Amino acid sequence: MQLDRLMGASVVLAVVVSLAAVLPIARAEIKTTPIVSDSRSVILFEEFGFRRGGHASVSATGISWRVPEGSQLQAVDTTLMGFFLISNSLFYEINNESDYAEATGGAFCPLTSKYVQRLFLFKEVAPDGTGRGSLTIDSDDQYTVLFSSCQEGVEVTMDVRTEMYNLRRSGTREYLPVGLLPLPWIFAAAAAVHFAFLGTWVVVCVKHRRTAERIHAVMGALLLFKALKLACAAEDQWFVERTGTPHGWDVAFYVFGFFKGILLFTVIVLIGTGWSFLKPYLQEREKNVLMIVIPLQVIENIASAVIGETGPAGRDWLAWNQIFLLVDVICCCAVFFPIIWSIRNLREASKTDGKAARNLQKLTLFKQFYLVVVCYLYFTRIAASAIAAVLSYKYQWAVNVSIEMTSLAFYVFVFYNFQPVEKNPYLYVGDDEEEAAGGQLEMESTFEI
């Protein structure tokens, strides 16, 4: 049984590390994480990109452990429980050791590996239930702090404080990992661009207020909350870089992100239905889409906050990630239905109402909108995660840049094509275009959905 437990610890370690590579992790903060009656064999706490001379420390208070009733374990070996630091480039060596131990019938525990750097073992815990350990990094790389228990069924309780930082030449601490150092400036620049965008949008709406519709006000609100979210992200990362804690800016970030997320999908759905542009009302099925998307966005933002604040050490962290991904996929699929319905309705209308040119322009714009939404959601949800998984830890900031540039390009396309101007394809088509458009609509068969 003990052998199975030791082998299981190595398998769990490999799984945890694999998930950490593709799922978002709360990073680069001084964090205190409560662990209560937890029997997991491996608990991942933090990942951090270090420079040589960086510092990692872990301290725990209220450390206690117990063997649950019915366990076959007779005594707890405290040398097989503790914290360690490992370079991510050496995880394959751990796996090799585990595979060799399994092939030879031996036992393997990560804490006994020569490739890990032990912070402290439970045999070193003081009588008052406290333990601490620290290490100075001797080579550049991304490192992971983990707790391992190679004891069958032992339940551990403790409050764990992790602190990781690099040192500037001036000797001051730098709590953001190497790959995320540019983030404060990236988010600040993106916020400035979106505030300027918002100002331009307000000017356009005021200038063309006679053709401005309610949807344009909703689009302006989306820009506002997007800009506020980015501004809070910049402040959050700025404070984390210097102090290790966000000083409350993370709360504002989640609040503004909550409204931005709801408004983004609401705008996509409303534009897809043609609300305000084509008709002043929503059909029942379109209302149902909104009634599905908005509550799901609430759940998604709650999941995002839990993931960001608890980190991978939380027992339910993986479950919240699964909820986040599932809800996000459902929302992304749901917003396509109104666009598809509108495209089909325009096709049908083009055969009966005699307004060929107007219907052709509307249909073309809807097809472009559909494709742009698909590309935007695909890149920000799938492609960006794939890039982050293969990108060097030193350049993780490039993922944020690509996401913000993609988002800005999406916003520019949507706001430009659906702005309140006299000759918006939704609202105006000259009579001289009717005859040419009629022939083109007859050949319209290349974009079937």
C-alpha positions as CSV (number, residue, x, y, z in Angstrom):
1,M,0.0,0.0,0.0
2,Q,2.8,2.4,0.9
3,L,4.5,1.6,-2.5
4,D,1.2,2.4,-4.3
5,R,1.0,5.7,-2.4
6,L,4.5,6.7,-3.4
7,M,3.9,5.8,-7.0
8,G,0.6,7.6,-6.9
9,A,2.4,10.8,-5.7
10,S,4.6,10.8,-8.7
11,V,1.7,10.3,-11.1
12,V,-0.3,13.1,-9.4
13,L,2.8,15.4,-9.6
14,A,3.0,14.9,-13.4
15,V,-0.7,15.6,-13.9
16,V,-0.6,18.7,-11.7
17,V,2.3,20.1,-13.6
18,S,0.7,19.4,-16.9
19,L,-2.4,21.2,-15.9
20,A,-0.4,24.2,-14.6
21,A,1.1,24.6,-18.0
22,V,-2.3,25.3,-19.7
23,L,-4.6,26.6,-16.9
24,P,-4.4,30.1,-15.4
25,I,-2.6,30.3,-12.0
26,A,-2.7,33.0,-9.5
27,R,1.0,34.1,-9.6
28,A,3.5,36.6,-8.3
29,E,1.8,37.6,-5.1
30,I,2.6,37.2,-1.4
31,K,-0.1,34.7,-0.7
32,T,-1.5,33.0,2.4
33,T,-3.3,29.8,1.6
34,P,-5.3,27.7,4.2
35,I,-5.1,24.0,3.9
36,V,-7.7,22.1,6.0
37,S,-7.7,18.3,6.5
38,D,-6.2,17.8,3.1
39,S,-5.0,14.3,2.1
40,R,-3.8,15.1,-1.4
41,S,-0.4,13.7,-2.2
42,V,0.8,16.7,-4.2
43,I,-0.4,20.4,-3.8
44,L,0.9,23.0,-6.2
45,F,1.2,26.5,-4.7
46,E,3.0,28.9,-7.1
47,E,4.9,29.2,-10.3
48,F,7.5,31.9,-10.8
49,G,10.0,33.0,-13.4
50,F,13.3,33.6,-11.6
51,R,16.5,35.3,-12.4
52,R,19.7,34.1,-10.8
53,G,19.8,35.5,-7.3
54,G,16.0,35.4,-6.9
55,H,14.5,34.3,-3.6
56,A,11.8,31.8,-2.7
57,S,10.4,31.3,0.8
58,V,7.6,29.3,2.3
59,S,6.4,29.5,5.9
60,A,3.6,27.6,7.5
61,T,1.8,28.0,10.8
62,G,-0.7,25.8,12.6
63,I,0.8,22.7,11.1
64,S,-0.9,19.5,12.2
65,W,-1.7,16.1,10.8
66,R,-3.8,13.2,11.6
67,V,-4.4,9.6,10.4
68,P,-8.1,9.1,9.7
69,E,-9.9,6.2,11.3
70,G,-9.7,3.0,9.3
71,S,-6.3,3.9,7.7
72,Q,-3.8,1.1,7.5
73,L,-0.9,3.5,8.3
74,Q,0.5,2.7,11.7
75,A,2.8,5.7,12.1
76,V,3.5,9.0,10.3
77,D,6.9,9.4,8.7
78,T,7.5,13.1,8.8
79,T,10.5,12.8,6.5
80,L,8.1,12.0,3.7
81,M,6.1,15.2,4.0
82,G,7.2,18.7,3.2
83,F,7.7,21.5,0.7
84,F,10.1,21.6,-2.2
85,L,11.1,23.8,-5.2
86,I,11.8,22.4,-8.6
87,S,12.9,23.9,-11.9
88,N,10.2,23.3,-14.6
89,S,12.9,22.1,-17.0
90,L,13.6,19.2,-14.6
91,F,10.2,17.7,-14.4
92,Y,11.0,15.2,-17.0
93,E,13.8,13.9,-14.7
94,I,11.2,13.4,-11.9
95,N,9.1,11.4,-14.4
96,N,12.1,9.3,-15.4
97,E,12.8,8.5,-11.7
98,S,9.2,7.6,-11.2
99,D,9.1,5.3,-14.2
100,Y,12.4,3.6,-13.2
101,A,11.1,3.0,-9.7
102,E,7.8,1.5,-11.1
103,A,9.7,-0.7,-13.5
104,T,12.0,-2.1,-10.7
105,G,9.3,-2.4,-8.1
106,G,10.8,0.2,-5.9
107,A,9.3,3.2,-4.1
108,F,9.6,6.8,-5.2
109,C,8.7,10.0,-3.4
110,P,9.3,13.5,-5.0
111,L,10.9,14.7,-1.8
112,T,13.7,12.1,-2.1
113,S,14.6,13.1,-5.7
114,K,18.0,14.7,-6.3
115,Y,16.4,17.1,-8.8
116,V,14.3,19.0,-6.2
117,Q,15.4,21.6,-3.7
118,R,13.8,21.0,-0.4
119,L,12.4,24.0,1.5
120,F,11.6,22.1,4.7
121,L,10.3,18.8,5.9
122,F,7.7,18.2,8.6
123,K,10.4,16.6,10.7
124,E,11.8,20.1,11.1
125,V,8.5,21.6,12.3
126,A,8.8,23.4,15.6
127,P,6.8,22.4,18.7
128,D,4.5,25.3,18.1
129,G,3.5,24.0,14.7
130,T,5.5,26.4,12.6
131,G,7.9,25.7,9.8
132,R,9.8,27.7,7.3
133,G,12.3,27.4,4.5
134,S,13.9,29.6,1.9
135,L,16.2,29.3,-1.1
136,T,18.3,31.5,-3.3
137,I,17.9,30.7,-6.9
138,D,21.2,29.8,-8.6
139,S,20.1,29.7,-12.3
140,D,17.5,31.4,-14.5
141,D,14.3,29.4,-15.0
142,Q,10.7,29.0,-14.1
143,Y,10.3,27.2,-10.8
144,T,7.3,25.6,-9.0
145,V,6.6,25.4,-5.3
146,L,4.9,22.2,-4.2
147,F,3.9,20.3,-1.1
148,S,4.2,16.5,-1.2
149,S,2.9,13.9,1.2
150,C,3.9,10.3,0.5
151,Q,1.9,9.1,3.5
152,E,-1.2,7.1,2.8
153,G,-4.3,9.0,3.9
154,V,-2.6,11.5,6.2
155,E,-4.7,14.6,6.5
156,V,-2.7,17.9,6.8
157,T,-3.9,21.2,8.2
158,M,-1.9,24.4,8.0
159,D,-1.8,28.0,6.8
160,V,0.9,28.4,4.1
161,R,2.5,31.7,3.2
162,T,4.5,31.8,-0.1
163,E,6.8,34.7,-1.1
164,M,8.8,34.8,-4.3
165,Y,10.7,37.7,-5.9
166,N,13.7,38.7,-7.9
167,L,16.1,41.4,-7.0
168,R,16.8,44.5,-9.1
169,R,20.3,45.9,-9.4
170,S,19.4,48.5,-6.8
171,G,18.6,45.7,-4.3
172,T,14.8,46.3,-4.3
173,R,12.4,43.4,-4.6
174,E,10.5,42.6,-7.8
175,Y,7.5,40.4,-7.2
176,L,6.4,39.9,-10.8
177,P,8.0,37.0,-12.5
178,V,10.4,37.7,-15.4
179,G,7.9,36.9,-18.1
180,L,5.2,39.3,-16.7
181,L,7.4,42.4,-15.9
182,P,6.0,44.5,-18.8
183,L,2.4,43.9,-17.9
184,P,1.8,47.2,-15.9
185,W,2.9,49.2,-18.9
186,I,1.1,47.0,-21.4
187,F,-2.2,47.3,-19.5
188,A,-1.7,51.1,-19.0
189,A,-1.1,51.6,-22.7
190,A,-4.2,49.5,-23.6
191,A,-6.3,51.4,-21.1
192,A,-5.2,54.7,-22.6
193,V,-6.1,53.5,-26.1
194,H,-9.5,52.4,-25.0
195,F,-10.3,55.6,-23.2
196,A,-9.3,57.5,-26.4
197,F,-11.5,55.1,-28.3
198,L,-14.4,55.8,-25.9
199,G,-14.0,59.5,-26.4
200,T,-14.1,59.1,-30.1
201,W,-17.2,57.0,-29.9
202,V,-19.0,59.6,-27.8
203,V,-18.1,62.3,-30.3
204,V,-19.4,60.2,-33.2
205,C,-22.7,59.5,-31.3
206,V,-23.2,63.1,-30.4
207,K,-22.4,64.2,-34.0
208,H,-24.9,61.7,-35.4
209,R,-27.4,61.7,-32.6
210,R,-30.3,61.7,-34.9
211,T,-29.4,58.3,-36.2
212,A,-27.9,57.0,-32.9
213,E,-29.8,54.1,-31.4
214,R,-30.0,52.5,-28.0
215,I,-27.5,49.8,-29.0
216,H,-24.8,52.6,-29.4
217,A,-25.2,53.5,-25.8
218,V,-24.7,49.8,-24.8
219,M,-21.6,49.7,-27.0
220,G,-20.3,52.8,-25.3
221,A,-20.8,51.2,-21.9
222,L,-18.8,48.2,-23.1
223,L,-15.9,50.4,-24.0
224,L,-16.1,52.2,-20.7
225,F,-15.9,49.0,-18.6
226,K,-13.2,47.5,-20.9
227,A,-11.1,50.6,-20.3
228,L,-11.7,50.6,-16.6
229,K,-10.8,46.9,-16.3
230,L,-7.5,47.5,-18.1
231,A,-6.7,50.5,-15.9
232,C,-7.4,48.4,-12.8
233,A,-5.2,45.6,-14.2
234,A,-2.4,48.1,-14.7
235,E,-2.6,49.3,-11.1
236,D,-3.0,45.7,-9.8
237,Q,0.2,44.6,-11.6
238,W,2.0,47.7,-10.6
239,F,1.4,47.2,-6.9
240,V,2.1,43.5,-7.1
241,E,5.4,44.2,-8.8
242,R,6.5,46.5,-6.0
243,T,4.8,45.1,-2.9
244,G,3.6,41.6,-3.7
245,T,0.0,42.4,-3.0
246,P,-2.6,44.2,-5.2
247,H,-3.9,46.6,-2.5
248,G,-7.5,46.1,-3.4
249,W,-7.1,46.7,-7.1
250,D,-7.9,43.1,-7.8
251,V,-11.4,43.7,-6.4
252,A,-12.0,46.6,-8.8
253,F,-10.5,44.5,-11.6
254,Y,-13.0,41.7,-11.0
255,V,-16.0,44.1,-10.7
256,F,-15.3,46.0,-13.9
257,G,-14.4,42.7,-15.6
258,F,-17.8,41.3,-14.5
259,F,-19.7,44.1,-16.3
260,K,-17.4,44.1,-19.3
261,G,-18.0,40.3,-19.8
262,I,-21.7,40.6,-19.6
263,L,-21.8,43.7,-21.9
264,L,-19.5,42.0,-24.5
265,F,-21.7,39.0,-25.0
266,T,-24.8,41.2,-24.8
267,V,-23.5,43.5,-27.5
268,I,-22.7,40.5,-29.8
269,V,-26.2,39.1,-29.3
270,L,-28.0,42.4,-29.8
271,I,-26.1,43.2,-32.9
272,G,-26.6,39.7,-34.2
273,T,-30.4,40.1,-33.7
274,G,-30.4,43.5,-35.4
275,W,-31.9,45.1,-32.3
276,S,-32.3,48.9,-32.7
277,F,-30.9,48.6,-36.3
278,L,-33.4,46.4,-38.0
279,K,-36.1,46.3,-35.4
280,P,-37.0,47.9,-32.1
281,Y,-37.9,44.7,-30.3
282,L,-36.5,41.2,-29.6
283,Q,-38.2,38.0,-30.6
284,E,-38.9,35.4,-27.9
285,R,-36.1,33.1,-29.0
286,E,-33.6,36.1,-29.0
287,K,-34.7,37.0,-25.4
288,N,-34.1,33.4,-24.4
289,V,-30.5,33.6,-25.7
290,L,-29.9,36.7,-23.6
291,M,-31.6,34.9,-20.6
292,I,-29.1,32.1,-21.0
293,V,-26.0,34.1,-21.7
294,I,-26.3,36.7,-19.0
295,P,-26.6,34.3,-16.0
296,L,-23.9,32.2,-17.5
297,Q,-21.6,35.2,-17.6
298,V,-22.3,35.8,-13.9
299,I,-21.2,32.2,-13.2
300,E,-18.2,32.6,-15.5
301,N,-17.0,35.7,-13.7
302,I,-17.5,34.2,-10.3
303,A,-15.4,31.2,-11.4
304,S,-12.7,33.5,-12.8
305,A,-12.5,35.4,-9.5
306,V,-12.3,32.1,-7.5
307,I,-9.6,30.8,-9.9
308,G,-7.6,34.0,-9.6
309,E,-7.7,34.4,-5.9
310,T,-7.5,30.8,-4.6
311,G,-4.7,29.5,-6.9
312,P,-4.0,25.9,-7.7
313,A,-3.6,25.0,-4.0
314,G,-7.3,25.2,-3.5
315,R,-9.0,21.8,-3.4
316,D,-11.7,22.9,-5.8
317,W,-9.4,24.8,-8.2
318,L,-9.5,22.3,-11.0
319,A,-13.3,22.0,-10.7
320,W,-13.7,25.8,-11.0
321,N,-11.4,25.8,-14.0
322,Q,-13.7,23.2,-15.6
323,I,-16.8,25.3,-14.8
324,F,-15.1,28.3,-16.3
325,L,-14.2,26.6,-19.5
326,L,-17.6,24.9,-19.9
327,V,-19.6,28.1,-19.3
328,D,-17.3,30.0,-21.7
329,V,-17.8,27.5,-24.4
330,I,-21.6,27.5,-24.0
331,C,-21.6,31.3,-24.1
332,C,-19.5,31.4,-27.2
333,C,-21.8,28.9,-29.0
334,A,-25.0,30.7,-27.9
335,V,-24.0,34.0,-29.4
336,F,-23.8,32.5,-32.8
337,F,-27.5,31.6,-33.0
338,P,-28.9,35.1,-33.3
339,I,-26.4,35.9,-36.1
340,I,-27.3,32.8,-38.0
341,W,-31.0,33.5,-37.6
342,S,-30.5,37.0,-38.9
343,I,-28.6,35.8,-42.0
344,R,-31.3,33.3,-42.8
345,N,-34.0,35.9,-42.3
346,L,-32.2,38.3,-44.6
347,R,-31.9,35.6,-47.3
348,E,-35.6,35.0,-47.1
349,A,-36.4,38.7,-47.2
350,S,-34.3,39.2,-50.2
351,K,-36.5,36.9,-52.2
352,T,-39.8,38.7,-51.3
353,D,-39.4,42.4,-50.4
354,G,-37.8,43.7,-53.6
355,K,-35.0,45.6,-51.8
356,A,-32.1,43.7,-53.2
357,A,-29.3,46.2,-52.6
358,R,-30.2,46.9,-49.1
359,N,-30.5,43.2,-48.2
360,L,-27.3,42.4,-50.0
361,Q,-25.3,44.9,-47.9
362,K,-27.0,43.7,-44.7
363,L,-26.3,40.1,-45.6
364,T,-22.6,40.9,-46.4
365,L,-22.2,42.8,-43.2
366,F,-23.7,40.0,-41.1
367,K,-21.5,37.4,-42.7
368,Q,-18.4,39.5,-42.0
369,F,-19.6,40.0,-38.4
370,Y,-20.1,36.2,-38.0
371,L,-16.6,35.4,-39.3
372,V,-15.0,38.1,-37.1
373,V,-16.8,36.9,-34.0
374,V,-15.7,33.3,-34.7
375,C,-12.1,34.4,-35.2
376,Y,-12.1,36.7,-32.1
377,L,-13.6,34.0,-29.8
378,Y,-11.3,31.3,-31.3
379,F,-8.1,33.3,-30.8
380,T,-8.9,34.6,-27.3
381,R,-10.2,31.3,-26.0
382,I,-8.1,28.6,-27.7
383,A,-5.2,30.0,-29.7
384,A,-4.0,32.3,-26.9
385,S,-3.9,29.3,-24.4
386,A,-2.0,27.2,-27.0
387,I,0.6,30.0,-27.5
388,A,1.0,30.4,-23.7
389,A,1.6,26.7,-23.3
390,V,4.5,26.6,-25.8
391,L,5.9,30.1,-25.2
392,S,9.0,30.5,-23.1
393,Y,8.4,31.7,-19.5
394,K,10.4,34.9,-20.3
395,Y,7.9,36.0,-22.9
396,Q,4.5,35.3,-21.3
397,W,3.7,39.0,-21.6
398,A,3.4,38.5,-25.4
399,V,0.2,36.4,-24.8
400,N,-1.4,39.4,-23.1
401,V,-0.3,41.7,-26.0
402,S,-1.7,39.4,-28.6
403,I,-5.0,39.2,-26.7
404,E,-5.4,42.9,-26.3
405,M,-4.4,43.6,-29.9
406,T,-7.0,41.1,-31.1
407,S,-9.7,42.5,-28.8
408,L,-8.9,46.0,-30.0
409,A,-9.1,44.9,-33.7
410,F,-12.4,43.3,-33.0
411,Y,-13.8,46.4,-31.3
412,V,-12.7,48.6,-34.1
413,F,-14.4,46.4,-36.7
414,V,-17.6,46.2,-34.8
415,F,-17.8,49.9,-33.8
416,Y,-16.8,51.1,-37.2
417,N,-19.3,49.0,-39.1
418,F,-22.2,49.7,-36.7
419,Q,-21.6,53.3,-36.0
420,P,-24.5,55.8,-36.1
421,V,-24.0,57.4,-39.6
422,E,-26.5,58.3,-42.3
423,K,-25.4,55.6,-44.8
424,N,-24.8,52.7,-42.5
425,P,-25.6,49.6,-44.5
426,Y,-28.2,48.7,-41.9
427,L,-30.1,52.0,-42.5
428,Y,-29.6,53.4,-46.0
429,V,-29.0,52.1,-49.5
430,G,-29.3,54.3,-52.6
431,D,-31.9,53.3,-55.2
432,D,-29.3,53.1,-58.0
433,E,-27.8,50.0,-56.4
434,E,-30.9,47.9,-56.6
435,E,-30.5,46.4,-60.0
436,A,-26.9,45.3,-59.7
437,A,-27.6,43.8,-56.3
438,G,-30.5,41.8,-57.5
439,G,-28.4,39.7,-59.8
440,Q,-25.8,39.1,-57.1
441,L,-28.4,37.9,-54.6
442,E,-29.5,35.4,-57.1
443,M,-26.1,33.9,-57.1
444,E,-25.8,34.1,-53.3
445,S,-25.0,30.5,-52.3
446,T,-21.4,30.5,-51.1
447,F,-22.1,31.1,-47.4
448,E,-24.6,28.5,-46.2
449,I,-25.0,28.0,-42.5
